[in-house]
Amino acid sequence: MDNLRVVLIPITDDFDGRKFAQEIENEEITLHSLAEKDCMVFTLSDFMDLCNDQEIESLDGWWISYVKII
């Protein structure tokens, strides 16, 4: 589980982020390929802390997925 990451994919008009989120779900992928899509990447623990501490107040504007980083 050390390589499991939560991925936030921006909702934009010029990129089908929902399709991308579904394609990468639980797949192995590099951080570089996620950076190319302007994704935000978090460990599960960090993501939970940010949400619970209300540092992430809204996930509007983001598709959410999870991946295994290689």
Secondary structure by P-SEA (a helix, b strand, c coil): cccbbbbbbbbccccaaaaaaaaaccbbbbaaaaaaabbbbbcaaaaaaaaaaccccccccccccccccc
